[in-house]
Amino acid sequence: MRLHQIFAISICWATVLLTSCEALLKVPIPGCTDLHSFNYDPEATESDGNCLKMYGCTGYQGGYANSGHISTSIGNAYVDGLLQEEIGYQRAFFQQVPAQLLILFEPSAELANCYANAQGELLVGYHFFQKHIGQYNELAVAGVMAHEYGHRVQFQHFQQGKWLNDYAGKFQVELEADAFSGLYMALAKGAYWSEMEPYFQATFDAGDYMYNSRDHHGTPQQRMACAHLGVTAAAAILNGQLGTQYGDIHQYFMQEIRNRIAPRSEEAPALASALPEIPLPRLTYTQRQAYFPHE
């Protein structure tokens, strides 16, 4: 064997031994390796099974790497004013259910979200706001905020020991929040279904087909149908066919979700134009206030 061949083989074996030693010396770093978890650890090399998943808009947990930080201002006085005005209208509509508006600065646009929690907070994400204003408009932002306020209504009743066993899964909790949002848009905003295109397009786009995931919020068709259900409920309230107490509205929503909307997603209309216009009497805001939901 020639000298240069022996030298090459020696280098090869040295490289193999060094690589093997490095592999042996590299100690696994346990932690959360899921980027879409609140406690994601970029230095972790091995999952420890304790990831705090972001399960949609009711799952916010603060104090972790992906929690972002919270403020009372979005950094723009004009936008702050718009958001404060909107939350004021929603507080007046969802009577006896408090909510404090906070701004969530998410770690990245990829993690954009809008949350409600059981502690009485409604967190509007900075990246969420930028996305919805850019892709839709202010009406879509108001609709998502009303969806979150619908969760606040649910949380308050959960804390009272009510409604807890009324849902077949978390996706039905989300679908009812869509219905509360549609109710707000029709009854507080006084908008016809045909006037809500940016809102219902945002609702449709938020749907998914992840049936086996805890992140599942309902299909696009189901979410659209539930927003429409809220408008239908507004018409029923104004026509004296449905009570204005939260319990009456919840019972109506859940009956429709369980029996008509959720079990038969393949039959739900795929386009907003397939959902019929619902006649609503043209009333002033002051006149509509008499029909706002309450305990």
Secondary structure as the mmCIF struct_conf table of DSSP 4:
data_model
#
loop_
_struct_conf.conf_type_id
_struct_conf.id
_struct_conf.beg_label_comp_id
_struct_conf.beg_label_asym_id
_struct_conf.beg_label_seq_id
_struct_conf.end_label_comp_id
_struct_conf.end_label_asym_id
_struct_conf.end_label_seq_id
HELX_RH_AL_P HELX_RH_AL_P1 LEU A 3 LEU A 25
STRN STRN1 PRO A 30 GLY A 31
STRN STRN2 CYS A 32 CYS A 32
TURN_TY1_P TURN_TY1_P1 LEU A 35 HIS A 36
STRN STRN3 SER A 37 SER A 37
TURN_TY1_P TURN_TY1_P2 PHE A 38 ASN A 39
STRN STRN4 TYR A 40 TYR A 40
TURN_TY1_P TURN_TY1_P3 PRO A 42 GLU A 43
BEND BEND1 THR A 45 THR A 45
STRN STRN5 GLU A 46 SER A 47
BEND BEND2 GLY A 49 GLY A 49
STRN STRN6 LYS A 53 LYS A 53
HELX_RH_3T_P HELX_RH_3T_P1 GLY A 56 THR A 58
BEND BEND3 GLY A 63 TYR A 64
TURN_TY1_P TURN_TY1_P4 ALA A 65 ASN A 66
BEND BEND4 SER A 67 SER A 67
STRN STRN7 HIS A 69 SER A 71
BEND BEND5 THR A 72 THR A 72
BEND BEND6 GLY A 75 GLY A 75
HELX_RH_AL_P HELX_RH_AL_P2 ALA A 77 PHE A 93
BEND BEND7 PHE A 94 PHE A 94
TURN_TY1_P TURN_TY1_P5 GLN A 95 GLN A 96
STRN STRN8 GLN A 100 PHE A 105
BEND BEND8 PRO A 107 SER A 108
HELX_RH_3T_P HELX_RH_3T_P2 ALA A 109 LEU A 111
STRN STRN9 CYS A 114 ALA A 116
TURN_TY1_P TURN_TY1_P6 ALA A 118 GLN A 119
BEND BEND9 GLY A 120 GLY A 120
STRN STRN10 GLU A 121 GLY A 125
HELX_RH_AL_P HELX_RH_AL_P3 TYR A 126 GLN A 135
BEND BEND10 TYR A 136 TYR A 136
HELX_RH_AL_P HELX_RH_AL_P4 GLU A 138 GLN A 159
TURN_TY1_P TURN_TY1_P7 GLN A 160 GLY A 161
BEND BEND11 TRP A 163 TRP A 163
TURN_TY1_P TURN_TY1_P8 LEU A 164 ASN A 165
BEND BEND12 ASP A 166 ASP A 166
BEND BEND13 ALA A 168 GLY A 169
HELX_RH_AL_P HELX_RH_AL_P5 LYS A 170 LEU A 187
TURN_TY1_P TURN_TY1_P9 ALA A 188 ALA A 188
BEND BEND14 LYS A 189 LYS A 189
HELX_RH_3T_P HELX_RH_3T_P3 TRP A 193 GLU A 195
HELX_RH_AL_P HELX_RH_AL_P6 GLU A 197 ASP A 205
TURN_TY1_P TURN_TY1_P10 ALA A 206 ALA A 206
TURN_TY1_P TURN_TY1_P11 TYR A 211 ASN A 212
BEND BEND15 SER A 213 SER A 213
TURN_TY1_P TURN_TY1_P12 ARG A 214 ASP A 215
HELX_RH_AL_P HELX_RH_AL_P7 PRO A 220 LEU A 238
TURN_TY1_P TURN_TY1_P13 ASN A 239 GLY A 240
BEND BEND16 GLN A 241 LEU A 242
STRN STRN11 GLN A 245 GLN A 245
HELX_RH_AL_P HELX_RH_AL_P8 TYR A 246 GLU A 256
HELX_RH_PI_P HELX_RH_PI_P1 ILE A 257 ILE A 261
BEND BEND17 ALA A 262 ALA A 262
TURN_TY1_P TURN_TY1_P14 PRO A 263 ARG A 264
HELX_RH_3T_P HELX_RH_3T_P4 SER A 265 GLU A 267
BEND BEND18 ALA A 268 ALA A 268
BEND BEND19 ALA A 270 LEU A 271
HELX_RH_3T_P HELX_RH_3T_P5 ALA A 272 ALA A 274
BEND BEND20 LEU A 275 LEU A 275
HELX_LH_PP_P HELX_LH_PP_P1 PRO A 276 GLU A 277
HELX_RH_AL_P HELX_RH_AL_P9 TYR A 285 ARG A 288
HELX_RH_3T_P HELX_RH_3T_P6 GLN A 289 TYR A 291
STRN STRN12 HIS A 294 HIS A 294
#
